[in-house]
Amino acid sequence: MHIEHIAIWCNNLELMKDFYCTYFNAIASTKYFNPNKQFTSYFLQFQQGARLELMQMPGVANNVNNPLMPYRCIIHIAISVGSKEKVDALTAQLRSDGVIIIGEPRTIGDGYYESVIADPEQNLIEITE
């Protein structure tokens, strides 16, 4: 078994798609639209692993994501970039572009080297080696 995809409800679907495509080299599917539900989505494919589905639909309540005050839910997505140097470089680029850095690059207690950022809609992303 494996995780096929994870989905995120979005306020700004295009901004979120562009973020993941720009910084994590995701490839976006053709935009899907269901006129009956006013539902729109993209599937984002990464070099390997699970896909990310970004979804938007009127009437979906705003979430209460606050990266500094977690609550019970799926809390983050980890994206491997391949090396410590790439973690450092991407974190520096994201900082330069105004992205919120929640955790600076470091080796954590379980041996992972990572940084933590917030995407444009405050979802937490661990950038790992």
N, CA, C and O atoms as a GROMACS GRO file, in nm:
protein
  516
    1MET      N    1   0.083  -0.119   0.000
    1MET     CA    2   0.000   0.000   0.000
    1MET      C    3   0.087   0.125   0.000
    1MET      O    4   0.203   0.121   0.042
    2HIS      N    5   0.030   0.234  -0.048
    2HIS     CA    6   0.100   0.362  -0.044
    2HIS      C    7  -0.003   0.475  -0.047
    2HIS      O    8  -0.118   0.454  -0.086
    3ILE      N    9   0.040   0.592  -0.007
    3ILE     CA   10  -0.048   0.709  -0.016
    3ILE      C   11  -0.048   0.753  -0.162
    3ILE      O   12   0.057   0.780  -0.219
    4GLU      N   13  -0.166   0.762  -0.221
    4GLU     CA   14  -0.179   0.801  -0.361
    4GLU      C   15  -0.178   0.953  -0.374
    4GLU      O   16  -0.106   1.009  -0.457
    5HIS      N   17  -0.260   1.020  -0.292
    5HIS     CA   18  -0.256   1.166  -0.291
    5HIS      C   19  -0.312   1.220  -0.160
    5HIS      O   20  -0.380   1.151  -0.085
    6ILE      N   21  -0.280   1.345  -0.137
    6ILE     CA   22  -0.331   1.422  -0.023
    6ILE      C   23  -0.396   1.546  -0.082
    6ILE      O   24  -0.346   1.602  -0.180
    7ALA      N   25  -0.507   1.589  -0.024
    7ALA     CA   26  -0.581   1.703  -0.078
    7ALA      C   27  -0.584   1.819   0.020
    7ALA      O   28  -0.585   1.801   0.141
    8ILE      N   29  -0.583   1.940  -0.036
    8ILE     CA   30  -0.590   2.064   0.042
    8ILE      C   31  -0.699   2.152  -0.017
    8ILE      O   32  -0.697   2.181  -0.136
    9TRP      N   33  -0.794   2.195   0.065
    9TRP     CA   34  -0.889   2.298   0.023
    9TRP      C   35  -0.814   2.430   0.018
    9TRP      O   36  -0.736   2.461   0.109
   10CYS      N   37  -0.838   2.508  -0.085
   10CYS     CA   38  -0.766   2.634  -0.106
   10CYS      C   39  -0.862   2.752  -0.119
   10CYS      O   40  -0.973   2.738  -0.170
   11ASN      N   41  -0.817   2.866  -0.072
   11ASN     CA   42  -0.887   2.992  -0.101
   11ASN      C   43  -0.846   3.045  -0.237
   11ASN      O   44  -0.929   3.090  -0.316
   12ASN      N   45  -0.714   3.039  -0.266
   12ASN     CA   46  -0.662   3.090  -0.391
   12ASN      C   47  -0.592   2.975  -0.465
   12ASN      O   48  -0.473   2.952  -0.447
   13LEU      N   49  -0.668   2.906  -0.545
   13LEU     CA   50  -0.620   2.785  -0.611
   13LEU      C   51  -0.498   2.814  -0.700
   13LEU      O   52  -0.401   2.738  -0.698
   14GLU      N   53  -0.503   2.919  -0.778
   14GLU     CA   54  -0.393   2.950  -0.871
   14GLU      C   55  -0.265   2.986  -0.796
   14GLU      O   56  -0.156   2.944  -0.835
   15LEU      N   57  -0.277   3.063  -0.689
   15LEU     CA   58  -0.160   3.099  -0.608
   15LEU      C   59  -0.095   2.974  -0.549
   15LEU      O   60   0.028   2.960  -0.552
   16MET      N   61  -0.178   2.885  -0.496
   16MET     CA   62  -0.124   2.762  -0.438
   16MET      C   63  -0.059   2.674  -0.544
   16MET      O   64   0.049   2.620  -0.520
   17LYS      N   65  -0.122   2.659  -0.659
   17LYS     CA   66  -0.062   2.580  -0.768
   17LYS      C   67   0.072   2.638  -0.807
   17LYS      O   68   0.171   2.565  -0.819
   18ASP      N   69   0.077   2.768  -0.828
   18ASP     CA   70   0.202   2.832  -0.868
   18ASP      C   71   0.311   2.815  -0.763
   18ASP      O   72   0.428   2.795  -0.797
   19PHE      N   73   0.275   2.823  -0.636
   19PHE     CA   74   0.372   2.806  -0.527
   19PHE      C   75   0.438   2.669  -0.534
   19PHE      O   76   0.561   2.660  -0.534
   20TYR      N   77   0.359   2.563  -0.540
   20TYR     CA   78   0.414   2.427  -0.539
   20TYR      C   79   0.488   2.396  -0.670
   20TYR      O   80   0.586   2.322  -0.670
   21CYS      N   81   0.441   2.451  -0.779
   21CYS     CA   82   0.511   2.429  -0.906
   21CYS      C   83   0.644   2.504  -0.909
   21CYS      O   84   0.744   2.451  -0.956
   22THR      N   85   0.645   2.627  -0.858
   22THR     CA   86   0.766   2.709  -0.859
   22THR      C   87   0.873   2.655  -0.765
   22THR      O   88   0.988   2.638  -0.805
   23TYR      N   89   0.836   2.628  -0.640
   23TYR     CA   90   0.937   2.595  -0.540
   23TYR      C   91   0.967   2.446  -0.526
   23TYR      O   92   1.074   2.409  -0.480
   24PHE      N   93   0.871   2.360  -0.565
   24PHE     CA   94   0.891   2.216  -0.545
   24PHE      C   95   0.885   2.138  -0.676
   24PHE      O   96   0.873   2.015  -0.676
   25ASN      N   97   0.893   2.210  -0.788
   25ASN     CA   98   0.899   2.148  -0.921
   25ASN      C   99   0.782   2.054  -0.950
   25ASN      O  100   0.797   1.958  -1.025
   26ALA      N  101   0.667   2.083  -0.890
   26ALA     CA  102   0.548   2.002  -0.919
   26ALA      C  103   0.500   2.032  -1.060
   26ALA      O  104   0.518   2.143  -1.112
   27ILE      N  105   0.439   1.934  -1.121
   27ILE     CA  106   0.377   1.949  -1.253
   27ILE      C  107   0.226   1.942  -1.232
   27ILE      O  108   0.175   1.843  -1.179
   28ALA      N  109   0.156   2.045  -1.275
   28ALA     CA  110   0.011   2.053  -1.255
   28ALA      C  111  -0.064   1.986  -1.370
   28ALA      O  112  -0.027   1.999  -1.486
   29SER      N  113  -0.168   1.914  -1.333
   29SER     CA  114  -0.259   1.858  -1.433
   29SER      C  115  -0.338   1.972  -1.498
   29SER      O  116  -0.328   2.087  -1.455
   30THR      N  117  -0.414   1.940  -1.597
   30THR     CA  118  -0.511   2.034  -1.652
   30THR      C  119  -0.613   2.064  -1.543
   30THR      O  120  -0.653   1.974  -1.469
   31LYS      N  121  -0.655   2.188  -1.534
   31LYS     CA  122  -0.753   2.226  -1.433
   31LYS      C  123  -0.883   2.149  -1.458
   31LYS      O  124  -0.933   2.142  -1.570
   32TYR      N  125  -0.938   2.091  -1.350
   32TYR     CA  126  -1.066   2.021  -1.355
   32TYR      C  127  -1.173   2.114  -1.300
   32TYR      O  128  -1.151   2.182  -1.200
   33PHE      N  129  -1.290   2.116  -1.365
   33PHE     CA  130  -1.401   2.199  -1.316
   33PHE      C  131  -1.531   2.120  -1.328
   33PHE      O  132  -1.563   2.067  -1.434
   34ASN      N  133  -1.606   2.114  -1.218
   34ASN     CA  134  -1.738   2.053  -1.215
   34ASN      C  135  -1.839   2.166  -1.199
   34ASN      O  136  -1.853   2.222  -1.089
   35PRO      N  137  -1.911   2.202  -1.307
   35PRO     CA  138  -2.002   2.317  -1.298
   35PRO      C  139  -2.120   2.295  -1.204
   35PRO      O  140  -2.173   2.392  -1.149
   36ASN      N  141  -2.161   2.171  -1.183
   36ASN     CA  142  -2.274   2.145  -1.093
   36ASN      C  143  -2.241   2.181  -0.949
   36ASN      O  144  -2.325   2.234  -0.877
   37LYS      N  145  -2.119   2.153  -0.907
   37LYS     CA  146  -2.076   2.182  -0.769
   37LYS      C  147  -1.989   2.307  -0.760
   37LYS      O  148  -1.954   2.350  -0.650
   38GLN      N  149  -1.955   2.366  -0.875
   38GLN     CA  150  -1.861   2.478  -0.878
   38GLN      C  151  -1.729   2.439  -0.813
   38GLN      O  152  -1.664   2.519  -0.746
   39PHE      N  153  -1.689   2.313  -0.835
   39PHE     CA  154  -1.568   2.256  -0.779
   39PHE      C  155  -1.456   2.263  -0.883
   39PHE      O  156  -1.477   2.226  -0.998
   40THR      N  157  -1.340   2.311  -0.841
   40THR     CA  158  -1.223   2.321  -0.929
   40THR      C  159  -1.105   2.257  -0.858
   40THR      O  160  -1.090   2.269  -0.736
   41SER      N  161  -1.020   2.188  -0.936
   41SER     CA  162  -0.902   2.128  -0.873
   41SER      C  163  -0.790   2.109  -0.973
   41SER      O  164  -0.809   2.110  -1.094
   42TYR      N  165  -0.672   2.093  -0.917
   42TYR     CA  166  -0.551   2.051  -0.988
   42TYR      C  167  -0.492   1.934  -0.913
   42TYR      O  168  -0.497   1.929  -0.790
   43PHE      N  169  -0.435   1.838  -0.985
   43PHE     CA  170  -0.347   1.739  -0.924
   43PHE      C  171  -0.205   1.781  -0.955
   43PHE      O  172  -0.172   1.813  -1.069
   44LEU      N  173  -0.121   1.782  -0.853
   44LEU     CA  174   0.020   1.815  -0.871
   44LEU      C  175   0.102   1.689  -0.856
   44LEU      O  176   0.090   1.616  -0.758
   45GLN      N  177   0.186   1.663  -0.955
   45GLN     CA  178   0.272   1.545  -0.955
   45GLN      C  179   0.414   1.589  -0.924
   45GLN      O  180   0.466   1.684  -0.985
   46PHE      N  181   0.477   1.521  -0.830
   46PHE     CA  182   0.616   1.547  -0.796
   46PHE      C  183   0.703   1.444  -0.866
   46PHE      O  184   0.652   1.352  -0.930
   47GLN      N  185   0.834   1.459  -0.855
   47GLN     CA  186   0.927   1.367  -0.921
   47GLN      C  187   0.899   1.223  -0.881
   47GLN      O  188   0.910   1.132  -0.963
   48GLN      N  189   0.862   1.202  -0.756
   48GLN     CA  190   0.823   1.068  -0.710
   48GLN      C  191   0.730   1.084  -0.591
   48GLN      O  192   0.720   1.193  -0.533
   49GLY      N  193   0.663   0.978  -0.554
   49GLY     CA  194   0.577   0.979  -0.437
   49GLY      C  195   0.435   1.022  -0.466
   49GLY      O  196   0.392   1.029  -0.582
   50ALA      N  197   0.363   1.052  -0.359
   50ALA     CA  198   0.221   1.086  -0.366
   50ALA      C  199   0.199   1.218  -0.439
   50ALA      O  200   0.285   1.306  -0.441
   51ARG      N  201   0.081   1.229  -0.498
   51ARG     CA  202   0.040   1.354  -0.560
   51ARG      C  203  -0.028   1.443  -0.456
   51ARG      O  204  -0.068   1.397  -0.349
   52LEU      N  205  -0.040   1.570  -0.489
   52LEU     CA  206  -0.109   1.667  -0.406
   52LEU      C  207  -0.227   1.720  -0.487
   52LEU      O  208  -0.208   1.769  -0.599
   53GLU      N  209  -0.346   1.711  -0.432
   53GLU     CA  210  -0.464   1.768  -0.499
   53GLU      C  211  -0.499   1.899  -0.432
   53GLU      O  212  -0.520   1.904  -0.311
   54LEU      N  213  -0.505   2.005  -0.510
   54LEU     CA  214  -0.546   2.136  -0.462
   54LEU      C  215  -0.689   2.158  -0.510
   54LEU      O  216  -0.718   2.142  -0.628
   55MET      N  217  -0.779   2.194  -0.418
   55MET     CA  218  -0.921   2.201  -0.449
   55MET      C  219  -0.980   2.334  -0.403
   55MET      O  220  -0.934   2.395  -0.306
   56GLN      N  221  -1.082   2.378  -0.477
   56GLN     CA  222  -1.152   2.501  -0.440
   56GLN      C  223  -1.299   2.485  -0.474
   56GLN      O  224  -1.334   2.430  -0.579
   57MET      N  225  -1.386   2.535  -0.384
   57MET     CA  226  -1.530   2.529  -0.407
   57MET      C  227  -1.597   2.632  -0.317
   57MET      O  228  -1.559   2.646  -0.200
   58PRO      N  229  -1.696   2.704  -0.368
   58PRO     CA  230  -1.766   2.800  -0.282
   58PRO      C  231  -1.831   2.729  -0.163
   58PRO      O  232  -1.874   2.614  -0.173
   59GLY      N  233  -1.836   2.798  -0.052
   59GLY     CA  234  -1.902   2.746   0.066
   59GLY      C  235  -1.816   2.663   0.159
   59GLY      O  236  -1.861   2.624   0.267
   60VAL      N  237  -1.691   2.636   0.120
   60VAL     CA  238  -1.601   2.561   0.209
   60VAL      C  239  -1.551   2.660   0.315
   60VAL      O  240  -1.497   2.765   0.282
   61ALA      N  241  -1.569   2.624   0.440
   61ALA     CA  242  -1.531   2.714   0.550
   61ALA      C  243  -1.381   2.734   0.554
   61ALA      O  244  -1.304   2.644   0.521
   62ASN      N  245  -1.340   2.852   0.595
   62ASN     CA  246  -1.198   2.878   0.617
   62ASN      C  247  -1.149   2.791   0.731
   62ASN      O  248  -1.222   2.765   0.826
   63ASN      N  249  -1.024   2.745   0.720
   63ASN     CA  250  -0.971   2.665   0.830
   63ASN      C  251  -0.905   2.758   0.930
   63ASN      O  252  -0.889   2.878   0.906
   64VAL      N  253  -0.868   2.701   1.041
   64VAL     CA  254  -0.809   2.780   1.149
   64VAL      C  255  -0.660   2.757   1.161
   64VAL      O  256  -0.603   2.770   1.269
   65ASN      N  257  -0.596   2.721   1.049
   65ASN     CA  258  -0.451   2.698   1.055
   65ASN      C  259  -0.380   2.816   1.117
   65ASN      O  260  -0.397   2.931   1.074
   66ASN      N  261  -0.303   2.787   1.215
   66ASN     CA  262  -0.213   2.884   1.276
   66ASN      C  263  -0.085   2.806   1.301
   66ASN      O  264  -0.080   2.722   1.390
   67PRO      N  265   0.020   2.834   1.223
   67PRO     CA  266   0.141   2.753   1.236
   67PRO      C  267   0.206   2.758   1.373
   67PRO      O  268   0.290   2.674   1.405
   68LEU      N  269   0.170   2.855   1.455
   68LEU     CA  270   0.230   2.865   1.587
   68LEU      C  271   0.142   2.803   1.696
   68LEU      O  272   0.186   2.789   1.810
   69MET      N  273   0.016   2.766   1.662
   69MET     CA  274  -0.074   2.704   1.758
   69MET      C  275  -0.140   2.584   1.692
   69MET      O  276  -0.252   2.595   1.641
   70PRO      N  277  -0.073   2.468   1.692
   70PRO     CA  278  -0.128   2.352   1.623
   70PRO      C  279  -0.255   2.299   1.690
   70PRO      O  280  -0.279   2.321   1.809
   71TYR      N  281  -0.335   2.229   1.610
   71TYR     CA  282  -0.454   2.163   1.659
   71TYR      C  283  -0.456   2.023   1.600
   71TYR      O  284  -0.375   1.992   1.512
   72ARG      N  285  -0.545   1.938   1.645
   72ARG     CA  286  -0.548   1.799   1.599
   72ARG      C  287  -0.599   1.792   1.456
   72ARG      O  288  -0.713   1.829   1.426
   73CYS      N  289  -0.513   1.744   1.370
   73CYS     CA  290  -0.544   1.733   1.228
   73CYS      C  291  -0.420   1.678   1.159
   73CYS      O  292  -0.321   1.643   1.224
   74ILE      N  293  -0.424   1.671   1.028
   74ILE     CA  294  -0.300   1.646   0.955
   74ILE      C  295  -0.222   1.776   0.965
   74ILE      O  296  -0.272   1.881   0.925
   75ILE      N  297  -0.102   1.772   1.018
   75ILE     CA  298  -0.033   1.894   1.057
   75ILE      C  299   0.068   1.945   0.955
   75ILE      O  300   0.091   2.066   0.946
   76HIS      N  301   0.128   1.855   0.876
   76HIS     CA  302   0.224   1.904   0.778
   76HIS      C  303   0.243   1.803   0.666
   76HIS      O  304   0.203   1.687   0.676
   77ILE      N  305   0.305   1.851   0.561
   77ILE     CA  306   0.350   1.767   0.450
   77ILE      C  307   0.502   1.780   0.448
   77ILE      O  308   0.554   1.890   0.462
   78ALA      N  309   0.573   1.669   0.432
   78ALA     CA  310   0.719   1.673   0.421
   78ALA      C  311   0.757   1.649   0.275
   78ALA      O  312   0.710   1.553   0.213
   79ILE      N  313   0.840   1.736   0.222
   79ILE     CA  314   0.887   1.723   0.084
   79ILE      C  315   1.038   1.711   0.087
   79ILE      O  316   1.107   1.800   0.138
   80SER      N  317   1.089   1.602   0.032
   80SER     CA  318   1.234   1.578   0.027
   80SER      C  319   1.291   1.645  -0.097
   80SER      O  320   1.241   1.628  -0.208
   81VAL      N  321   1.398   1.721  -0.076
   81VAL     CA  322   1.464   1.788  -0.188
   81VAL      C  323   1.599   1.725  -0.224
   81VAL      O  324   1.662   1.764  -0.322
   82GLY      N  325   1.644   1.626  -0.145
   82GLY     CA  326   1.760   1.547  -0.185
   82GLY      C  327   1.890   1.566  -0.110
   82GLY      O  328   1.975   1.477  -0.112
   83SER      N  329   1.909   1.680  -0.043
   83SER     CA  330   2.035   1.701   0.030
   83SER      C  331   2.020   1.817   0.129
   83SER      O  332   1.929   1.898   0.118
   84LYS      N  333   2.113   1.821   0.225
   84LYS     CA  334   2.115   1.933   0.320
   84LYS      C  335   2.136   2.065   0.248
   84LYS      O  336   2.074   2.166   0.281
   85GLU      N  337   2.224   2.062   0.149
   85GLU     CA  338   2.253   2.186   0.074
   85GLU      C  339   2.129   2.237   0.002
   85GLU      O  340   2.106   2.358  -0.005
   86LYS      N  341   2.048   2.145  -0.050
   86LYS     CA  342   1.925   2.187  -0.119
   86LYS      C  343   1.821   2.238  -0.019
   86LYS      O  344   1.745   2.330  -0.050
   87VAL      N  345   1.816   2.179   0.101
   87VAL     CA  346   1.728   2.232   0.206
   87VAL      C  347   1.767   2.376   0.236
   87VAL      O  348   1.682   2.465   0.241
   88ASP      N  349   1.897   2.398   0.257
   88ASP     CA  350   1.946   2.533   0.288
   88ASP      C  351   1.916   2.631   0.175
   88ASP      O  352   1.870   2.742   0.200
   89ALA      N  353   1.943   2.590   0.052
   89ALA     CA  354   1.925   2.679  -0.064
   89ALA      C  355   1.778   2.714  -0.085
   89ALA      O  356   1.745   2.830  -0.108
   90LEU      N  357   1.690   2.614  -0.077
   90LEU     CA  358   1.548   2.641  -0.098
   90LEU      C  359   1.492   2.727   0.015
   90LEU      O  360   1.412   2.817  -0.009
   91THR      N  361   1.534   2.700   0.138
   91THR     CA  362   1.488   2.781   0.251
   91THR      C  363   1.533   2.926   0.234
   91THR      O  364   1.456   3.018   0.261
   92ALA      N  365   1.656   2.946   0.190
   92ALA     CA  366   1.707   3.082   0.167
   92ALA      C  367   1.627   3.151   0.055
   92ALA      O  368   1.594   3.269   0.066
   93GLN      N  369   1.597   3.078  -0.052
   93GLN     CA  370   1.520   3.135  -0.162
   93GLN      C  371   1.379   3.173  -0.114
   93GLN      O  372   1.329   3.281  -0.145
   94LEU      N  373   1.315   3.082  -0.040
   94LEU     CA  374   1.181   3.110   0.010
   94LEU      C  375   1.181   3.232   0.102
   94LEU      O  376   1.092   3.316   0.093
   95ARG      N  377   1.281   3.241   0.190
   95ARG     CA  378   1.293   3.358   0.279
   95ARG      C  379   1.306   3.485   0.197
   95ARG      O  380   1.239   3.584   0.224
   96SER      N  381   1.393   3.482   0.098
   96SER     CA  382   1.416   3.598   0.012
   96SER      C  383   1.288   3.640  -0.061
   96SER      O  384   1.266   3.758  -0.088
   97ASP      N  385   1.203   3.541  -0.092
   97ASP     CA  386   1.078   3.569  -0.163
   97ASP      C  387   0.963   3.603  -0.069
   97ASP      O  388   0.850   3.619  -0.113
   98GLY      N  389   0.991   3.614   0.062
   98GLY     CA  390   0.891   3.657   0.158
   98GLY      C  391   0.806   3.547   0.219
   98GLY      O  392   0.706   3.576   0.285
   99VAL      N  393   0.844   3.421   0.198
   99VAL     CA  394   0.769   3.310   0.256
   99VAL      C  395   0.802   3.300   0.405
   99VAL      O  396   0.916   3.322   0.445
  100ILE      N  397   0.702   3.267   0.486
  100ILE     CA  398   0.721   3.256   0.631
  100ILE      C  399   0.803   3.131   0.663
  100ILE      O  400   0.766   3.020   0.624
  101ILE      N  401   0.914   3.150   0.733
  101ILE     CA  402   0.998   3.040   0.778
  101ILE      C  403   0.960   3.013   0.924
  101ILE      O  404   0.978   3.098   1.010
  102ILE      N  405   0.908   2.894   0.949
  102ILE     CA  406   0.865   2.856   1.084
  102ILE      C  407   0.982   2.796   1.163
  102ILE      O  408   0.997   2.823   1.282
  103GLY      N  409   1.063   2.715   1.095
  103GLY     CA  410   1.177   2.651   1.159
  103GLY      C  411   1.298   2.657   1.068
  103GLY      O  412   1.291   2.616   0.952
  104GLU      N  413   1.407   2.707   1.120
  104GLU     CA  414   1.530   2.718   1.042
  104GLU      C  415   1.588   2.580   1.012
  104GLU      O  416   1.560   2.484   1.085
  105PRO      N  417   1.669   2.568   0.907
  105PRO     CA  418   1.732   2.438   0.877
  105PRO      C  419   1.812   2.388   0.996
  105PRO      O  420   1.889   2.462   1.057
  106ARG      N  421   1.793   2.259   1.028
  106ARG     CA  422   1.860   2.200   1.144
  106ARG      C  423   1.842   2.049   1.141
  106ARG      O  424   1.755   1.997   1.071
  107THR      N  425   1.924   1.980   1.216
  107THR     CA  426   1.905   1.837   1.236
  107THR      C  427   1.821   1.821   1.362
  107THR      O  428   1.857   1.871   1.468
  108ILE      N  429   1.709   1.751   1.350
  108ILE     CA  430   1.620   1.733   1.464
  108ILE      C  431   1.653   1.602   1.535
  108ILE      O  432   1.736   1.525   1.488
  109GLY      N  433   1.588   1.578   1.647
  109GLY     CA  434   1.619   1.465   1.733
  109GLY      C  435   1.615   1.329   1.668
  109GLY      O  436   1.688   1.239   1.710
  110ASP      N  437   1.532   1.310   1.566
  110ASP     CA  438   1.525   1.179   1.501
  110ASP      C  439   1.621   1.167   1.382
  110ASP      O  440   1.615   1.070   1.307
  111GLY      N  441   1.710   1.267   1.367
  111GLY     CA  442   1.814   1.259   1.265
  111GLY      C  443   1.782   1.325   1.133
  111GLY      O  444   1.869   1.334   1.046
  112TYR      N  445   1.658   1.372   1.114
  112TYR     CA  446   1.624   1.440   0.990
  112TYR      C  447   1.687   1.579   0.987
  112TYR      O  448   1.695   1.646   1.090
  113TYR      N  449   1.730   1.620   0.870
  113TYR     CA  450   1.773   1.759   0.849
  113TYR      C  451   1.657   1.825   0.777
  113TYR      O  452   1.615   1.778   0.671
  114GLU      N  453   1.605   1.933   0.832
  114GLU     CA  454   1.485   1.994   0.776
  114GLU      C  455   1.474   2.140   0.812
  114GLU      O  456   1.539   2.189   0.905
  115SER      N  457   1.391   2.209   0.735
  115SER     CA  458   1.338   2.340   0.773
  115SER      C  459   1.186   2.328   0.764
  115SER      O  460   1.134   2.232   0.708
  116VAL      N  461   1.117   2.425   0.819
  116VAL     CA  462   0.971   2.424   0.814
  116VAL      C  463   0.924   2.561   0.766
  116VAL      O  464   0.968   2.664   0.817
  117ILE      N  465   0.835   2.560   0.667
  117ILE     CA  466   0.780   2.684   0.613
  117ILE      C  467   0.628   2.676   0.615
  117ILE      O  468   0.570   2.569   0.638
  118ALA      N  469   0.565   2.789   0.591
  118ALA     CA  470   0.420   2.794   0.573
  118ALA      C  471   0.394   2.830   0.427
  118ALA      O  472   0.450   2.926   0.375
  119ASP      N  473   0.307   2.752   0.361
  119ASP     CA  474   0.271   2.786   0.223
  119ASP      C  475   0.180   2.909   0.224
  119ASP      O  476   0.149   2.960   0.332
  120PRO      N  477   0.137   2.958   0.109
  120PRO     CA  478   0.058   3.081   0.107
  120PRO      C  479  -0.072   3.077   0.189
  120PRO      O  480  -0.125   3.182   0.224
  121GLU      N  481  -0.122   2.957   0.220
  121GLU     CA  482  -0.244   2.948   0.299
  121GLU      C  483  -0.219   2.887   0.437
  121GLU      O  484  -0.309   2.831   0.500
  122GLN      N  485  -0.095   2.898   0.484
  122GLN     CA  486  -0.051   2.863   0.619
  122GLN      C  487  -0.047   2.712   0.647
  122GLN      O  488  -0.047   2.672   0.763
  123ASN      N  489  -0.043   2.629   0.544
  123ASN     CA  490  -0.018   2.486   0.562
  123ASN      C  491   0.131   2.468   0.586
  123ASN      O  492   0.213   2.530   0.518
  124LEU      N  493   0.168   2.384   0.682
  124LEU     CA  494   0.308   2.364   0.714
  124LEU      C  495   0.372   2.264   0.619
  124LEU      O  496   0.315   2.159   0.588
  125ILE      N  497   0.492   2.298   0.572
  125ILE     CA  498   0.572   2.212   0.485
  125ILE      C  499   0.707   2.192   0.549
  125ILE      O  500   0.779   2.288   0.575
  126GLU      N  501   0.743   2.066   0.574
  126GLU     CA  502   0.880   2.033   0.615
  126GLU      C  503   0.960   2.011   0.488
  126GLU      O  504   0.921   1.930   0.404
  127ILE      N  505   1.070   2.081   0.475
  127ILE     CA  506   1.161   2.061   0.363
  127ILE      C  507   1.274   1.976   0.416
  127ILE      O  508   1.350   2.021   0.501
  128THR      N  509   1.286   1.852   0.366
  128THR     CA  510   1.383   1.757   0.419
  128THR      C  511   1.487   1.722   0.314
  128THR      O  512   1.469   1.746   0.194
  129GLU      N  513   1.597   1.664   0.364
  129GLU     CA  514   1.703   1.626   0.270
  129GLU      C  515   1.665   1.505   0.187
  129GLU      O  516   1.743   1.460   0.104
   0.00000   0.00000   0.00000
